[in-house]
Amino acid sequence: MDILLYDNWERRLRPFSPLNKDWVGLYCCGPTVYDYAHIGNLRTYLFEDLLRRALEWNGYTVRHVINITDVGHLVSDGDDGEDKMEKGSRKAGESAWQIADRFTAAFKDDLQKLHILEPAIWCKATDHIVEQIDFIAAIEKNGYTYRTSDGIYFDTSKQDDYGFLARIKRDAIKAGSRVELGEKLHATDFALWKFSPPDEHRQMEWDSPWGRGFPGWHIECSAMSAKYLTPWFDIHCGGEDHIAIHHSNEIAQNQACHGTRLANFWMHGYFLQIDSGKMSKSTGEFLRLQTLLDQNIDPLAYRYLCLTAHYRSQMQFSFEALLSAQTALQRLRETYHAWPTGGNVSAECREKFTTFINEDLNVPRALALVWEMLKADLSDADKKATLTEFDKVFGLGLAQWQPAVLAIPAEVQCLAEQRQAARKSKNWAEADRLRGELHALGYEVEDKADGMQIKAL
């Protein structure tokens, strides 16, 4: 069954076909580790996880790469201002290397809590300085660079199709309308290598053919994706905010160095909206996953919530919607847990599920199929077997979930056993009286064929 994916390069749904018979190359732009990730960031990684799971559902082996930006990401898209790591270091009172390690660990912990699969390769920008320098040197050799007092810049005027991914019309961009031009020749030009200020000691800087300094933000992804996936691979992902600048610049670099647009498919997850607009770290207004945990919300309730919206739609966040998602997830868990094992996967349901997943990750429709299946004329064992298969894509960990074990006070246990004895002797009045005592203590007893179950009211 064909997989249709929305390619932002062509702005249309396209049938997916792997470039390599042995594996699918998937590169996902990772975090700049100067602060915690917020749940809007994490929505993008959830989309990318679903994409990977969908590809694996269709039998592909996925070579999944995520980078860690621990140097080079300036606070301004205009290639001026501080490096975010240096700024974060000063704010935290720790070295840039320390905060990079701390926030990288926090990011990986968030992914684990959300059941986001570990990539095949993690790659840090600071571990690939040599590769980035070599990449810049190749671009320079091909005639796409120029030097200013503060760095080596990419000359976007050398490419007629620069910015095609974002449909940028350079003639319509006036110098200084987006950024201060400074010594740049064109407003869309960007830094490949920044020189360390002569009067400032940076924590992260390296020697290069052009002078001591550090790489620009965009070059790391071009260099590392080419190293681990080749200069022409299957799918490149990121957030929608990457389209106009970061991904457009990655493509420009690869065209200048290798003559490719880097990836056959360019896919982007859309923003999580809050009342005041896009959730953003730069404004200081963002929610961490820990914020949800502090309010006794299961992280997988957030995963479930994200499953209810298509990745190419902006999703409005509210705690009311999140609590509803938690309720739905709990109901699904309890229903699944109560079903017996030993059933068979429904071929009809599996085919429908695959159809939805392969229509550009229509996970909301696939999730709706689950709730339809709960009412379908299937045995409970077959429903469980089928949902177990579906959860390979949903990633909700249904098979691993166990209901909380209720600590029953000795007094309550004793009353329940007395009630069971009264029922066995058909002393219904005494059984009802004991049930009343249990209710007064905040408990009820559910009678089952194999005994009883004590529950808190």
Rosetta blueprint (number, residue, H / E / L):
1 M L
2 D L
3 I L
4 L E
5 L E
6 Y E
7 D E
8 N L
9 W L
10 E L
11 R L
12 R E
13 L E
14 R E
15 P E
16 F L
17 S L
18 P L
19 L L
20 N L
21 K L
22 D L
23 W L
24 V E
25 G E
26 L E
27 Y E
28 C E
29 C L
30 G L
31 P L
32 T E
33 V L
34 Y L
35 D L
36 Y L
37 A L
38 H L
39 I H
40 G H
41 N H
42 L H
43 R H
44 T H
45 Y H
46 L H
47 F H
48 E H
49 D H
50 L H
51 L H
52 R H
53 R H
54 A H
55 L H
56 E H
57 W H
58 N L
59 G L
60 Y L
61 T L
62 V E
63 R E
64 H E
65 V E
66 I E
67 N E
68 I E
69 T E
70 D L
71 V L
72 G L
73 H L
74 L E
75 V L
76 S L
77 D L
78 G L
79 D L
80 D L
81 G L
82 E L
83 D E
84 K H
85 M H
86 E H
87 K H
88 G H
89 S H
90 R H
91 K H
92 A H
93 G L
94 E L
95 S L
96 A H
97 W H
98 Q H
99 I H
100 A H
101 D H
102 R H
103 F H
104 T H
105 A H
106 A H
107 F H
108 K H
109 D H
110 D H
111 L H
112 Q H
113 K H
114 L L
115 H L
116 I L
117 L L
118 E L
119 P L
120 A L
121 I E
122 W E
123 C E
124 K E
125 A H
126 T H
127 D H
128 H L
129 I H
130 V H
131 E H
132 Q H
133 I H
134 D H
135 F H
136 I H
137 A H
138 A H
139 I H
140 E H
141 K H
142 N L
143 G L
144 Y L
145 T E
146 Y E
147 R E
148 T E
149 S L
150 D L
151 G E
152 I E
153 Y E
154 F E
155 D L
156 T H
157 S H
158 K H
159 Q L
160 D L
161 D L
162 Y L
163 G L
164 F H
165 L H
166 A H
167 R L
168 I L
169 K L
170 R H
171 D H
172 A H
173 I L
174 K L
175 A L
176 G L
177 S L
178 R L
179 V L
180 E L
181 L L
182 G L
183 E L
184 K L
185 L L
186 H L
187 A L
188 T L
189 D L
190 F E
191 A E
192 L E
193 W E
194 K E
195 F E
196 S L
197 P L
198 P L
199 D L
200 E L
201 H L
202 R L
203 Q L
204 M L
205 E L
206 W E
207 D L
208 S L
209 P L
210 W L
211 G L
212 R L
213 G E
214 F E
215 P E
216 G L
217 W H
218 H H
219 I H
220 E H
221 C H
222 S H
223 A H
224 M H
225 S H
226 A H
227 K H
228 Y H
229 L H
230 T L
231 P L
232 W L
233 F E
234 D E
235 I E
236 H E
237 C E
238 G E
239 G E
240 E H
241 D H
242 H H
243 I H
244 A H
245 I H
246 H H
247 H H
248 S H
249 N H
250 E H
251 I H
252 A H
253 Q H
254 N H
255 Q H
256 A H
257 C H
258 H L
259 G L
260 T L
261 R L
262 L L
263 A E
264 N E
265 F E
266 W E
267 M E
268 H E
269 G E
270 Y L
271 F L
272 L E
273 Q E
274 I E
275 D L
276 S L
277 G E
278 K E
279 M L
280 S E
281 K L
282 S L
283 T L
284 G L
285 E E
286 F L
287 L L
288 R L
289 L H
290 Q H
291 T H
292 L H
293 L H
294 D H
295 Q L
296 N L
297 I L
298 D L
299 P H
300 L H
301 A H
302 Y H
303 R H
304 Y H
305 L H
306 C H
307 L H
308 T L
309 A L
310 H L
311 Y L
312 R L
313 S L
314 Q L
315 M E
316 Q E
317 F L
318 S L
319 F H
320 E H
321 A H
322 L H
323 L H
324 S H
325 A H
326 Q H
327 T H
328 A H
329 L H
330 Q H
331 R H
332 L H
333 R H
334 E H
335 T H
336 Y H
337 H H
338 A H
339 W L
340 P L
341 T L
342 G L
343 G L
344 N L
345 V L
346 S L
347 A H
348 E H
349 C H
350 R H
351 E H
352 K H
353 F H
354 T H
355 T H
356 F H
357 I H
358 N L
359 E E
360 D L
361 L L
362 N L
363 V H
364 P H
365 R H
366 A H
367 L H
368 A H
369 L H
370 V H
371 W H
372 E H
373 M H
374 L H
375 K L
376 A L
377 D L
378 L L
379 S L
380 D H
381 A H
382 D H
383 K H
384 K H
385 A H
386 T H
387 L H
388 T H
389 E H
390 F H
391 D H
392 K H
393 V H
394 F H
395 G L
396 L L
397 G L
398 L H
399 A H
400 Q H
401 W L
402 Q L
403 P L
404 A L
405 V L
406 L L
407 A L
408 I L
409 P L
410 A H
411 E H
412 V H
413 Q H
414 C H
415 L H
416 A H
417 E H
418 Q H
419 R H
420 Q H
421 A H
422 A H
423 R H
424 K H
425 S L
426 K L
427 N L
428 W H
429 A H
430 E H
431 A H
432 D H
433 R H
434 L H
435 R H
436 G H
437 E H
438 L H
439 H H
440 A H
441 L L
442 G L
443 Y E
444 E E
445 V E
446 E E
447 D E
448 K E
449 A L
450 D L
451 G E
452 M E
453 Q E
454 I E
455 K E
456 A E
457 L L
